[in-house]
Each structure stands twice: as C-alpha cells, then as structure tokens.
Amino acid sequence: MNDLFETPAYKLVRRDDPSTSHDAAEQLDVSKMERVVLAAITSFAANGCISDDVLRILPGYRYSTITARYKQLKEKGLIVTDYRKRKAESGRQQLVMWSKEFYQPEWADG
C-alpha cells in the first residue's frame, strides 16, 4: 500500500551529507512528523499561517524537524502557498501556508 505520508529517507538528506545524517534519516518517523506539521497548519484554517506560527504552536520540536516537512507536504499537494507573505518576528517576510482544503486564491469569491 502506498501511504501518502511515507517519504523515502533518501529525500531527507543530500548525497554529500555525512553518514550520520543518512543514518538519522532512516530512523525518523517522517509520517508522524508530516502529520503533526500538517495538523498544525490545518489548525489555522482559512487564515493560513507562516512558519513562525507553526513553530510557536509546536514548541516541543526542533526548528529543522518542522521546517523540513514543508517541502514534502507541498510536493504531496497537502499544503499550498502562493505569493502572499506576512511579516515574521525577525522582520522578514514569510510565505503564508494553507492546508489544501482551506486554500482560497485571493481572487476567489468567498
């Protein structure tokens, strides 16, 4: 059975990463982390969220553990981003993310 949340370990590391990174990637429960991050993003519903928001509601996880899931979730079509951004705590702009069921293009009628 092909589970949407089963990301192969080779997608979690770069070819030139140390062997310890490859070993760690094999040990991660990626499906669980993808579900955790997706649930966090989904909790913001139609408002969407930025990475700072996700990090704030998942304080028990490391930054890199959370942010690494965004790309995988986008590739699977589970989260959506467009051109919209919001100001982060750093003062820089971050892309707004939505769970696919809550995404509404800005031009769409409500």
Sequence and secondary structure as in RCSB ss.txt:
>XXXX:A:sequence
MNDLFETPAYKLVRRDDPSTSHDAAEQLDVSKMERVVLAAITSFAANGCISDDVLRILPGYRYSTITARYKQLKE
KGLIVTDYRKRKAESGRQQLVMWSKEFYQPEWADG
>XXXX:A:secstr
   TT   GGGGS TTS HHHHHHHHH  HHHHHHHHHHHHHTTGGG B HHHHHHH TTS HHHHHHHHHHHHH
TTSEEEEEEEEE TTSSEEEEEEEGGG   TTS  
